Amino acid sequence: MDFIGALSGLLDPLNWLLFAPPAAAVLGLGALLAGWLKLKKGVKTNYTRKLFHILNFTYAAVIFVIGGPVRGTVAVLIFGGLGIGAMIIAMFLNDGNLLLEGLAREQDAPHRKLYVVVPFIATAVAGVLDNLLMPRFAVVGYLVSGWGDAAGEPVGVRWGKHRYRVRALWGVECTRSLEGSAGVFFVSWAGAFIALQIAAVPALPAVPISLAAAGAAALVEAVSSHGLDNLTVQMTAAAVAYGCSFAAGLA
């Protein structure tokens, strides 16, 4: 889908009537659920934030598949735009707010809100680029980043013993773990394979292609700056899947 087609779809009021209400519901209810789990049930932010992350990426993949390459792309763009607006609103919420607390990590202080907003903007930018440049394989980026990248932090928190430092956009110390990176790889492999089936890549070649996409995504996630991995992982996974499929005559 080209830029003009996407812009035309965004200017159609019917698309907003169809896609904006469920998108707003996913964003709002997802944030409320994350906040409730943290503040009322004592679940760690590392888990509640990733739950929100998984819900959003999975929803993007579902509406993209259901809507098809044209309307699905417009639906994802509307979802991303509403998400960016919601994250900007989060900048003005006070600490302790139910909508904020499930998403804002304590270890990101004093930049907790920025590390809510910027990753979501990075996610939306990557989604737009994937949809415009390689729409058939955008779903690979959604599921690898949405599931695989989401696995890294909880796995690292629970089992991470071999830690390494990574760069951060603003003054916080950030580490990841080899165990978390392994979690990214294995879950990304599953997500990439499922996405390639959605993209109509035959199962046999989809195995090595998904392996390549997952390996590249795990490596990129390991070295990406804290706050930007939603962009780098999402675009890398889609690009590698597209490149391998093209080389195999399947794109």
C-alpha positions in Angstrom: 0.0 0.0 0.0 1.5 3.4 -1.0 1.5 6.6 1.0 -1.3 8.2 -1.1 -3.5 5.2 -0.5 -2.9 5.2 3.2 -3.6 8.9 3.4 -6.8 8.5 1.5 -7.9 5.8 3.9 -7.1 7.9 6.9 -9.2 10.8 5.5 -12.3 8.5 5.1 -14.6 9.1 8.1 -16.1 5.6 7.8 -12.7 4.1 8.6 -12.5 6.2 11.8 -16.0 5.1 12.8 -15.1 1.5 12.2 -11.6 1.3 13.7 -11.3 4.1 16.3 -13.7 2.9 19.0 -12.3 -0.7 19.3 -8.7 0.7 19.2 -9.5 3.2 22.0 -11.1 0.4 24.0 -8.0 -1.8 23.6 -5.7 1.0 24.6 -7.8 2.2 27.6 -8.8 -1.2 28.9 -5.3 -2.6 28.4 -3.8 0.3 30.5 -6.4 -0.1 33.2 -5.8 -3.8 33.4 -2.1 -3.3 33.7 -2.5 -0.6 36.3 -5.0 -2.7 38.3 -2.7 -5.8 38.3 0.2 -3.7 39.6 -1.6 -1.5 42.2 -4.2 -3.9 43.4 -2.6 -7.3 42.9 1.1 -6.4 43.4 2.2 -7.7 40.0 5.6 -6.3 38.9 5.7 -3.5 36.3 8.0 -5.7 34.2 5.1 -8.0 33.7 2.1 -5.6 33.5 3.9 -3.4 31.0 4.6 -6.4 28.8 1.0 -7.6 29.0 0.0 -4.2 27.6 2.7 -4.6 25.0 1.5 -8.1 23.9 -2.2 -7.0 23.8 -1.4 -4.0 21.5 0.8 -5.8 19.1 -1.6 -8.8 18.9 -4.5 -6.5 18.2 -2.5 -4.7 15.5 -1.8 -8.1 13.9 -5.4 -9.2 14.1 -6.9 -6.0 12.5 -4.2 -6.0 9.8 -5.1 -9.6 8.9 -8.8 -9.1 9.0 -8.8 -5.8 7.2 -6.4 -7.0 4.4 -3.5 -5.0 2.9 -5.6 -1.8 2.3 -8.1 -1.4 5.0 -5.9 -3.4 7.5 -3.1 -0.9 7.0 -5.5 2.0 7.6 -6.8 0.3 10.8 -3.2 -0.1 12.1 -2.4 3.5 11.3 -5.5 4.7 13.2 -4.6 2.5 16.1 -1.1 3.8 16.2 -2.2 7.4 16.0 -4.6 7.0 18.9 -1.9 5.2 20.8 0.5 8.0 20.4 -2.2 10.5 21.5 -2.9 8.3 24.6 0.8 8.1 25.5 1.2 11.9 25.2 -1.8 12.3 27.6 0.1 9.9 30.0 2.8 12.5 30.3 0.4 14.7 32.2 -0.8 12.0 34.6 0.4 12.0 38.2 2.4 9.2 39.7 0.1 6.6 41.1 -2.5 7.0 38.4 -4.1 3.7 37.4 -3.6 4.4 33.7 0.1 5.2 34.1 1.4 2.9 36.8 1.1 -0.4 35.0 3.3 1.0 32.2 5.9 3.1 33.9 8.9 1.2 35.3 10.4 2.3 38.6 13.9 1.7 37.3 13.3 4.3 34.6 13.0 7.1 37.1 13.3 10.1 36.8 12.2 9.6 33.2 9.4 7.1 33.8 6.9 8.8 31.6 9.3 9.4 28.7 10.0 5.7 28.7 6.3 5.1 28.2 5.8 7.6 25.4 8.9 7.2 23.3 8.7 3.4 22.9 5.1 3.6 21.8 6.0 6.3 19.2 8.9 4.1 18.1 6.4 1.2 17.7 4.0 3.3 15.6 6.8 4.6 13.4 8.0 1.1 12.7 4.5 -0.2 12.0 3.9 2.6 9.5 7.1 2.0 7.7 6.6 -1.8 7.6 3.1 -1.4 6.3 4.2 1.0 3.5 7.5 -0.7 2.5 6.7 -4.4 2.9 3.0 -4.8 3.8 2.8 -8.5 3.3 5.5 -9.1 6.0 4.5 -6.3 8.4 2.7 -9.0 10.5 6.1 -10.6 11.1 7.3 -7.4 12.8 4.1 -7.3 14.9 4.4 -10.8 16.3 8.2 -10.9 16.7 8.2 -7.5 18.5 4.9 -8.1 20.2 5.7 -11.6 21.5 9.4 -12.2 21.2 10.6 -8.8 22.5 8.0 -8.9 25.2 9.4 -12.2 26.5 12.9 -10.8 27.1 12.2 -8.7 30.1 10.0 -11.1 32.1 12.4 -14.0 31.4 15.4 -11.8 32.3 13.7 -10.7 35.6 12.9 -14.3 36.6 15.9 -16.2 35.4 18.5 -13.7 34.2 21.9 -14.4 35.7 24.3 -13.3 33.0 23.7 -9.7 32.6 25.2 -7.0 30.3 24.8 -3.3 30.0 23.0 -1.5 27.2 22.7 2.1 26.2 19.7 4.2 27.2 18.2 7.3 25.6 18.1 9.2 28.9 20.0 9.0 32.1 19.1 5.6 33.5 21.2 2.5 33.9 19.9 -0.5 31.9 20.9 -4.1 31.8 19.7 -7.1 29.8 20.6 -10.8 30.2 21.6 -13.6 28.0 18.7 -15.6 29.4 16.3 -12.8 28.4 17.9 -12.7 24.9 17.3 -16.4 24.6 13.7 -15.9 25.5 13.4 -13.2 22.8 14.9 -15.6 20.2 12.7 -18.7 21.0 9.4 -16.8 21.3 10.3 -14.7 18.2 10.9 -17.9 16.2 7.4 -19.0 17.1 5.9 -15.6 16.3 7.7 -15.3 13.0 6.7 -18.8 11.9 3.0 -18.0 12.6 3.3 -14.7 10.9 4.8 -16.3 7.8 1.9 -18.7 7.6 -0.4 -15.7 7.7 1.7 -14.2 4.9 1.1 -17.4 2.9 4.8 -18.6 3.0 4.8 -22.4 2.7 5.6 -24.1 6.0 8.8 -25.9 5.0 10.7 -22.7 3.9 9.0 -20.7 6.7 11.1 -22.7 9.2 14.5 -21.4 8.2 13.1 -18.0 7.3 11.5 -17.6 10.7 14.7 -18.8 12.3 16.7 -16.1 10.5 14.1 -13.4 11.4 14.2 -14.5 15.1 18.0 -14.6 15.3 18.3 -11.2 13.7 15.6 -9.8 16.0 17.3 -11.2 19.1 20.7 -9.8 18.1 19.2 -6.4 17.4 17.2 -6.4 20.6 20.4 -7.2 22.6 22.2 -4.1 21.3 19.4 -1.6 20.8 19.2 1.4 23.1 16.7 1.2 25.9 13.5 2.8 24.5 14.1 2.1 20.8 14.0 -1.7 20.6 10.3 -1.7 19.6 11.4 0.1 16.4 14.6 -1.8 15.7 13.2 -5.3 16.4 10.0 -4.8 14.5 11.7 -3.5 11.4 14.5 -6.0 11.5 12.2 -9.0 11.7 10.0 -7.8 8.9 12.9 -6.9 6.7 14.8 -10.2 7.2 11.6 -12.2 6.6 10.9 -10.2 3.4 14.6 -10.5 2.2 14.8 -14.2 2.8 11.4 -14.8 1.2 12.4 -12.7 -1.8 15.7 -14.6 -2.2 13.7 -17.8 -2.1 11.3 -16.6 -4.8 8.4 -16.5 -2.3 7.9 -12.7 -1.9 
